[in-house]
Amino acid sequence: MTAESAPSDARPAGGSAPGRTVPRDEEALPVIRVLLVDDEPLLRMAFTMVLDAQADMQPVGEAGDGAQALRLARELRPDVVLMDVRMPGTDGIEATARIIESCPRSKVLILTTFDLDEYAFAGLRAGASGFLLKNALPEELLAAIRSVAAGDAVVAPRITRRLLENFAHQLPAAGGAEGPEADERLARLTAREREVLVEVGRGLSNTEIAASLHLAEATVKTHFSRVLVKLELRDRVQAVVFAYETRLVRPT
């Protein structure tokens, strides 16, 4: 889709902000390409101004709803999609799931009004790498984008756990069965890797898991890296969601 044919709220972005000074060595910096998705044009404009001021970020497009976001994500292949959830038409949750499926290298950062609501919960289950409050400070937004682009989650495991416990009644067992045997991927894990996954699901840090299982922290990191690969998960947040979905961890 070209800029001429795109709807008014869906457009690729190009160029630097007026008056921006570009450092000589900027081209050598790895640039994070960001797609902005929000139904409020003024908010998209504000995000664009913040991102354009960063040497390592580039807003590559804007969309006013989920359907436009999906079209632009497929066309532009952004590194990070900054996604609002409450939009007309295709909402941010459905758009997140479809973007993750069709553009697996793009990471989605959910924007939400409340830190513990059903939208953030649904966003994490759809494959988002985390969520951020809409009233976050600019430096918090930028740090979150950089973290997500680097493959990290921007939600602490304990917050994810608290979120899941609030909405655990909405979690069906994978495959329609009850108990940990509901997902065949669990059979790929060794007994120790499964123990590590359970502790991650309980919201423990690597340091705390090391103390609990009497392991070196480096060993815990190695086990958890293998867990992510074997279970085909994106990050720690998705591992916590998986642990709840498979009933390895249950609400307290």
C-alpha positions as YAML, in Angstrom:
chain: A
units: angstrom
residues:
- id: 1
  name: MET
  ca: [0.00, 0.00, 0.00]
- id: 2
  name: THR
  ca: [1.42, 3.36, -1.00]
- id: 3
  name: ALA
  ca: [1.17, 6.56, 0.92]
- id: 4
  name: GLU
  ca: [-1.19, 7.94, -1.78]
- id: 5
  name: SER
  ca: [-3.63, 5.03, -1.51]
- id: 6
  name: ALA
  ca: [-3.51, 4.59, 2.27]
- id: 7
  name: PRO
  ca: [-6.47, 5.71, 4.39]
- id: 8
  name: SER
  ca: [-6.00, 9.02, 6.19]
- id: 9
  name: ASP
  ca: [-5.23, 7.24, 9.47]
- id: 10
  name: ALA
  ca: [-2.92, 4.64, 7.92]
- id: 11
  name: ARG
  ca: [0.29, 5.87, 6.40]
- id: 12
  name: PRO
  ca: [3.96, 5.00, 6.21]
- id: 13
  name: ALA
  ca: [6.06, 7.65, 7.87]
- id: 14
  name: GLY
  ca: [9.23, 9.04, 6.43]
- id: 15
  name: GLY
  ca: [11.85, 11.66, 7.05]
- id: 16
  name: SER
  ca: [13.10, 13.29, 10.20]
- id: 17
  name: ALA
  ca: [11.25, 15.76, 12.34]
- id: 18
  name: PRO
  ca: [11.69, 19.39, 11.20]
- id: 19
  name: GLY
  ca: [14.71, 21.01, 12.79]
- id: 20
  name: ARG
  ca: [16.21, 17.74, 13.97]
- id: 21
  name: THR
  ca: [20.01, 17.60, 13.91]
- id: 22
  name: VAL
  ca: [21.23, 14.22, 12.67]
- id: 23
  name: PRO
  ca: [24.55, 13.09, 14.18]
- id: 24
  name: ARG
  ca: [27.31, 12.23, 11.72]
- id: 25
  name: ASP
  ca: [27.51, 8.66, 12.96]
- id: 26
  name: GLU
  ca: [23.76, 8.08, 13.21]
- id: 27
  name: GLU
  ca: [23.73, 5.80, 10.20]
- id: 28
  name: ALA
  ca: [26.00, 3.44, 12.11]
- id: 29
  name: LEU
  ca: [23.47, 3.06, 14.93]
- id: 30
  name: PRO
  ca: [20.99, 0.16, 14.86]
- id: 31
  name: VAL
  ca: [17.64, 1.84, 14.27]
- id: 32
  name: ILE
  ca: [14.43, 0.53, 15.84]
- id: 33
  name: ARG
  ca: [11.58, 0.85, 13.34]
- id: 34
  name: VAL
  ca: [8.30, 1.57, 15.12]
- id: 35
  name: LEU
  ca: [4.71, 1.36, 13.88]
- id: 36
  name: LEU
  ca: [2.29, 3.58, 15.85]
- id: 37
  name: VAL
  ca: [-1.27, 2.32, 16.31]
- id: 38
  name: ASP
  ca: [-3.85, 4.52, 18.05]
- id: 39
  name: ASP
  ca: [-7.20, 5.95, 17.03]
- id: 40
  name: GLU
  ca: [-6.30, 9.40, 18.40]
- id: 41
  name: PRO
  ca: [-4.31, 11.43, 15.81]
- id: 42
  name: LEU
  ca: [-2.94, 13.86, 18.41]
- id: 43
  name: LEU
  ca: [-1.56, 11.00, 20.48]
- id: 44
  name: ARG
  ca: [0.11, 9.49, 17.41]
- id: 45
  name: MET
  ca: [1.60, 12.90, 16.66]
- id: 46
  name: ALA
  ca: [2.99, 13.13, 20.18]
- id: 47
  name: PHE
  ca: [4.54, 9.66, 19.93]
- id: 48
  name: THR
  ca: [6.06, 10.56, 16.56]
- id: 49
  name: MET
  ca: [7.69, 13.68, 17.99]
- id: 50
  name: VAL
  ca: [9.18, 11.70, 20.89]
- id: 51
  name: LEU
  ca: [10.51, 8.93, 18.62]
- id: 52
  name: ASP
  ca: [11.83, 11.30, 15.97]
- id: 53
  name: ALA
  ca: [14.05, 12.95, 18.57]
- id: 54
  name: GLN
  ca: [15.89, 9.64, 19.14]
- id: 55
  name: ALA
  ca: [18.91, 8.71, 17.05]
- id: 56
  name: ASP
  ca: [18.11, 4.99, 17.38]
- id: 57
  name: MET
  ca: [14.38, 5.08, 16.57]
- id: 58
  name: GLN
  ca: [12.33, 5.73, 13.47]
- id: 59
  name: PRO
  ca: [8.52, 5.92, 13.28]
- id: 60
  name: VAL
  ca: [7.78, 4.12, 10.02]
- id: 61
  name: GLY
  ca: [4.00, 4.30, 9.92]
- id: 62
  name: GLU
  ca: [0.75, 5.16, 11.65]
- id: 63
  name: ALA
  ca: [-2.58, 3.34, 11.86]
- id: 64
  name: GLY
  ca: [-5.90, 4.36, 13.38]
- id: 65
  name: ASP
  ca: [-7.30, 0.86, 13.94]
- id: 66
  name: GLY
  ca: [-6.28, -2.78, 14.05]
- id: 67
  name: ALA
  ca: [-7.07, -3.61, 10.44]
- id: 68
  name: GLN
  ca: [-4.87, -0.75, 9.21]
- id: 69
  name: ALA
  ca: [-2.17, -1.83, 11.66]
- id: 70
  name: LEU
  ca: [-2.12, -5.34, 10.24]
- id: 71
  name: ARG
  ca: [-1.83, -4.07, 6.66]
- id: 72
  name: LEU
  ca: [1.03, -1.74, 7.53]
- id: 73
  name: ALA
  ca: [2.81, -4.33, 9.67]
- id: 74
  name: ARG
  ca: [2.83, -6.74, 6.74]
- id: 75
  name: GLU
  ca: [4.07, -4.02, 4.41]
- id: 76
  name: LEU
  ca: [6.64, -2.31, 6.63]
- id: 77
  name: ARG
  ca: [7.82, -5.17, 8.89]
- id: 78
  name: PRO
  ca: [8.48, -2.92, 11.90]
- id: 79
  name: ASP
  ca: [10.67, -4.01, 14.80]
- id: 80
  name: VAL
  ca: [8.14, -2.79, 17.36]
- id: 81
  name: VAL
  ca: [4.40, -2.08, 17.13]
- id: 82
  name: LEU
  ca: [3.11, 0.38, 19.72]
- id: 83
  name: MET
  ca: [-0.49, -0.84, 20.01]
- id: 84
  name: ASP
  ca: [-3.54, 0.77, 21.57]
- id: 85
  name: VAL
  ca: [-6.26, -1.74, 22.46]
- id: 86
  name: ARG
  ca: [-9.49, 0.25, 22.54]
- id: 87
  name: MET
  ca: [-10.11, 1.19, 18.92]
- id: 88
  name: PRO
  ca: [-13.09, 1.02, 16.54]
- id: 89
  name: GLY
  ca: [-13.33, -1.92, 14.18]
- id: 90
  name: THR
  ca: [-10.57, -4.46, 14.66]
- id: 91
  name: ASP
  ca: [-9.29, -3.86, 18.18]
- id: 92
  name: GLY
  ca: [-5.70, -4.02, 19.36]
- id: 93
  name: ILE
  ca: [-6.01, -7.52, 20.84]
- id: 94
  name: GLU
  ca: [-7.09, -9.17, 17.60]
- id: 95
  name: ALA
  ca: [-4.56, -7.08, 15.66]
- id: 96
  name: THR
  ca: [-1.79, -8.17, 18.04]
- id: 97
  name: ALA
  ca: [-2.56, -11.86, 17.55]
- id: 98
  name: ARG
  ca: [-2.68, -11.49, 13.76]
- id: 99
  name: ILE
  ca: [0.52, -9.43, 13.60]
- id: 100
  name: ILE
  ca: [2.39, -11.94, 15.77]
- id: 101
  name: GLU
  ca: [1.19, -14.73, 13.46]
- id: 102
  name: SER
  ca: [2.02, -13.02, 10.16]
- id: 103
  name: CYS
  ca: [5.05, -10.95, 11.25]
- id: 104
  name: PRO
  ca: [6.78, -13.06, 13.92]
- id: 105
  name: ARG
  ca: [9.83, -10.78, 14.09]
- id: 106
  name: SER
  ca: [7.71, -7.76, 15.01]
- id: 107
  name: LYS
  ca: [7.26, -7.21, 18.75]
- id: 108
  name: VAL
  ca: [4.06, -5.69, 20.12]
- id: 109
  name: LEU
  ca: [3.95, -3.31, 23.07]
- id: 110
  name: ILE
  ca: [0.40, -2.84, 24.37]
- id: 111
  name: LEU
  ca: [-0.75, 0.60, 25.52]
- id: 112
  name: THR
  ca: [-3.38, 0.46, 28.23]
- id: 113
  name: THR
  ca: [-5.14, 2.83, 30.62]
- id: 114
  name: PHE
  ca: [-4.86, 0.58, 33.69]
- id: 115
  name: ASP
  ca: [-1.97, -1.66, 34.68]
- id: 116
  name: LEU
  ca: [-4.23, -4.57, 35.62]
- id: 117
  name: ASP
  ca: [-7.23, -4.83, 33.32]
- id: 118
  name: GLU
  ca: [-8.72, -7.34, 30.94]
- id: 119
  name: TYR
  ca: [-7.13, -5.61, 27.95]
- id: 120
  name: ALA
  ca: [-3.59, -6.04, 29.23]
- id: 121
  name: PHE
  ca: [-4.42, -9.64, 30.14]
- id: 122
  name: ALA
  ca: [-5.79, -10.39, 26.69]
- id: 123
  name: GLY
  ca: [-2.85, -8.60, 25.05]
- id: 124
  name: LEU
  ca: [-0.30, -10.79, 26.81]
- id: 125
  name: ARG
  ca: [-2.21, -13.92, 25.84]
- id: 126
  name: ALA
  ca: [-2.33, -12.71, 22.24]
- id: 127
  name: GLY
  ca: [1.47, -12.60, 22.14]
- id: 128
  name: ALA
  ca: [2.40, -9.06, 23.18]
- id: 129
  name: SER
  ca: [5.82, -8.66, 24.76]
- id: 130
  name: GLY
  ca: [4.41, -6.45, 27.49]
- id: 131
  name: PHE
  ca: [2.20, -3.52, 28.27]
- id: 132
  name: LEU
  ca: [2.71, 0.09, 29.22]
- id: 133
  name: LEU
  ca: [0.45, 2.70, 30.77]
- id: 134
  name: LYS
  ca: [-0.65, 5.48, 28.45]
- id: 135
  name: ASN
  ca: [0.42, 8.08, 30.99]
- id: 136
  name: ALA
  ca: [3.99, 6.74, 31.15]
- id: 137
  name: LEU
  ca: [6.78, 9.28, 30.99]
- id: 138
  name: PRO
  ca: [8.56, 9.68, 27.63]
- id: 139
  name: GLU
  ca: [11.74, 8.12, 29.00]
- id: 140
  name: GLU
  ca: [9.71, 5.12, 30.22]
- id: 141
  name: LEU
  ca: [8.15, 4.71, 26.78]
- id: 142
  name: LEU
  ca: [11.55, 4.86, 25.07]
- id: 143
  name: ALA
  ca: [13.09, 2.38, 27.52]
- id: 144
  name: ALA
  ca: [10.17, 0.01, 26.95]
- id: 145
  name: ILE
  ca: [10.52, 0.18, 23.17]
- id: 146
  name: ARG
  ca: [14.26, -0.51, 23.41]
- id: 147
  name: SER
  ca: [13.68, -3.45, 25.77]
- id: 148
  name: VAL
  ca: [11.04, -5.02, 23.55]
- id: 149
  name: ALA
  ca: [13.19, -4.55, 20.45]
- id: 150
  name: ALA
  ca: [16.04, -6.34, 22.24]
- id: 151
  name: GLY
  ca: [13.80, -9.32, 22.92]
- id: 152
  name: ASP
  ca: [13.03, -8.58, 26.55]
- id: 153
  name: ALA
  ca: [9.65, -8.23, 28.22]
- id: 154
  name: VAL
  ca: [8.66, -4.92, 29.76]
- id: 155
  name: VAL
  ca: [6.40, -6.38, 32.44]
- id: 156
  name: ALA
  ca: [7.92, -7.71, 35.63]
- id: 157
  name: PRO
  ca: [7.09, -11.41, 36.20]
- id: 158
  name: ARG
  ca: [5.36, -10.63, 39.49]
- id: 159
  name: ILE
  ca: [3.06, -8.10, 37.82]
- id: 160
  name: THR
  ca: [2.28, -10.63, 35.11]
- id: 161
  name: ARG
  ca: [1.50, -13.20, 37.77]
- id: 162
  name: ARG
  ca: [-0.79, -10.79, 39.60]
- id: 163
  name: LEU
  ca: [-2.53, -9.98, 36.33]
- id: 164
  name: LEU
  ca: [-3.03, -13.66, 35.50]
- id: 165
  name: GLU
  ca: [-4.34, -14.47, 38.96]
- id: 166
  name: ASN
  ca: [-6.96, -11.75, 38.58]
- id: 167
  name: PHE
  ca: [-8.18, -13.31, 35.33]
- id: 168
  name: ALA
  ca: [-7.19, -16.95, 35.80]
- id: 169
  name: HIS
  ca: [-10.84, -18.05, 35.59]
- id: 170
  name: GLN
  ca: [-10.72, -17.06, 31.90]
- id: 171
  name: LEU
  ca: [-7.83, -19.42, 31.15]
- id: 172
  name: PRO
  ca: [-8.93, -22.68, 29.50]
- id: 173
  name: ALA
  ca: [-6.50, -25.56, 29.75]
- id: 174
  name: ALA
  ca: [-4.55, -25.92, 26.52]
- id: 175
  name: GLY
  ca: [-6.08, -28.50, 24.23]
- id: 176
  name: GLY
  ca: [-9.28, -28.53, 26.27]
- id: 177
  name: ALA
  ca: [-7.83, -30.89, 28.89]
- id: 178
  name: GLU
  ca: [-7.20, -30.38, 32.57]
- id: 179
  name: GLY
  ca: [-3.79, -30.58, 34.18]
- id: 180
  name: PRO
  ca: [-0.22, -30.11, 32.97]
- id: 181
  name: GLU
  ca: [-0.57, -32.87, 30.37]
- id: 182
  name: ALA
  ca: [-2.84, -30.58, 28.31]
- id: 183
  name: ASP
  ca: [0.02, -29.25, 26.17]
- id: 184
  name: GLU
  ca: [2.27, -31.76, 24.43]
- id: 185
  name: ARG
  ca: [5.15, -29.25, 24.38]
- id: 186
  name: LEU
  ca: [5.73, -29.91, 28.08]
- id: 187
  name: ALA
  ca: [7.07, -33.36, 27.16]
- id: 188
  name: ARG
  ca: [10.03, -31.63, 25.52]
- id: 189
  name: LEU
  ca: [11.30, -30.35, 28.87]
- id: 190
  name: THR
  ca: [13.62, -32.14, 31.24]
- id: 191
  name: ALA
  ca: [12.54, -32.44, 34.87]
- id: 192
  name: ARG
  ca: [14.86, -29.60, 35.86]
- id: 193
  name: GLU
  ca: [13.65, -27.33, 33.05]
- id: 194
  name: ARG
  ca: [10.10, -27.96, 34.17]
- id: 195
  name: GLU
  ca: [11.02, -27.01, 37.74]
- id: 196
  name: VAL
  ca: [12.54, -23.77, 36.47]
- id: 197
  name: LEU
  ca: [9.41, -23.01, 34.44]
- id: 198
  name: VAL
  ca: [7.22, -23.50, 37.51]
- id: 199
  name: GLU
  ca: [9.33, -21.05, 39.51]
- id: 200
  name: VAL
  ca: [9.24, -18.53, 36.67]
- id: 201
  name: GLY
  ca: [5.47, -18.91, 36.61]
- id: 202
  name: ARG
  ca: [5.39, -18.10, 40.32]
- id: 203
  name: GLY
  ca: [7.05, -14.78, 39.56]
- id: 204
  name: LEU
  ca: [10.54, -15.54, 40.90]
- id: 205
  name: SER
  ca: [13.66, -13.90, 39.51]
- id: 206
  name: ASN
  ca: [16.64, -15.96, 38.35]
- id: 207
  name: THR
  ca: [18.43, -15.17, 41.60]
- id: 208
  name: GLU
  ca: [15.48, -16.38, 43.65]
- id: 209
  name: ILE
  ca: [15.10, -19.51, 41.53]
- id: 210
  name: ALA
  ca: [18.78, -20.29, 41.99]
- id: 211
  name: ALA
  ca: [18.38, -20.08, 45.76]
- id: 212
  name: SER
  ca: [15.18, -22.14, 45.74]
- id: 213
  name: LEU
  ca: [16.57, -24.94, 43.58]
- id: 214
  name: HIS
  ca: [20.13, -24.74, 44.94]
- id: 215
  name: LEU
  ca: [21.62, -23.93, 41.54]
- id: 216
  name: ALA
  ca: [24.02, -21.33, 40.22]
- id: 217
  name: GLU
  ca: [22.25, -18.35, 38.67]
- id: 218
  name: ALA
  ca: [24.07, -18.97, 35.37]
- id: 219
  name: THR
  ca: [22.67, -22.50, 35.37]
- id: 220
  name: VAL
  ca: [19.15, -21.16, 35.87]
- id: 221
  name: LYS
  ca: [19.61, -18.79, 32.92]
- id: 222
  name: THR
  ca: [20.79, -21.69, 30.74]
- id: 223
  name: HIS
  ca: [17.82, -23.85, 31.72]
- id: 224
  name: PHE
  ca: [15.36, -21.04, 31.10]
- id: 225
  name: SER
  ca: [16.84, -20.23, 27.71]
- id: 226
  name: ARG
  ca: [16.29, -23.85, 26.73]
- id: 227
  name: VAL
  ca: [12.72, -23.68, 28.05]
- id: 228
  name: LEU
  ca: [11.95, -20.74, 25.76]
- id: 229
  name: VAL
  ca: [13.41, -22.52, 22.73]
- id: 230
  name: LYS
  ca: [11.70, -25.84, 23.40]
- id: 231
  name: LEU
  ca: [8.31, -24.30, 24.13]
- id: 232
  name: GLU
  ca: [8.60, -21.80, 21.25]
- id: 233
  name: LEU
  ca: [7.98, -18.84, 23.55]
- id: 234
  name: ARG
  ca: [9.10, -15.26, 23.01]
- id: 235
  name: ASP
  ca: [10.07, -14.09, 26.49]
- id: 236
  name: ARG
  ca: [9.60, -14.44, 30.24]
- id: 237
  name: VAL
  ca: [6.12, -12.95, 30.21]
- id: 238
  name: GLN
  ca: [4.94, -15.53, 27.69]
- id: 239
  name: ALA
  ca: [6.49, -18.25, 29.86]
- id: 240
  name: VAL
  ca: [4.42, -17.09, 32.84]
- id: 241
  name: VAL
  ca: [1.27, -17.12, 30.70]
- id: 242
  name: PHE
  ca: [2.14, -20.63, 29.48]
- id: 243
  name: ALA
  ca: [2.66, -21.88, 33.04]
- id: 244
  name: TYR
  ca: [-0.84, -20.72, 33.97]
- id: 245
  name: GLU
  ca: [-2.48, -21.99, 30.79]
- id: 246
  name: THR
  ca: [-1.06, -25.48, 31.32]
- id: 247
  name: ARG
  ca: [-1.97, -25.42, 35.02]
- id: 248
  name: LEU
  ca: [1.65, -25.87, 36.10]
- id: 249
  name: VAL
  ca: [0.93, -22.88, 38.29]
- id: 250
  name: ARG
  ca: [-2.49, -22.17, 39.77]
- id: 251
  name: PRO
  ca: [-3.80, -19.03, 41.48]
- id: 252
  name: THR
  ca: [-3.05, -18.88, 45.18]
...
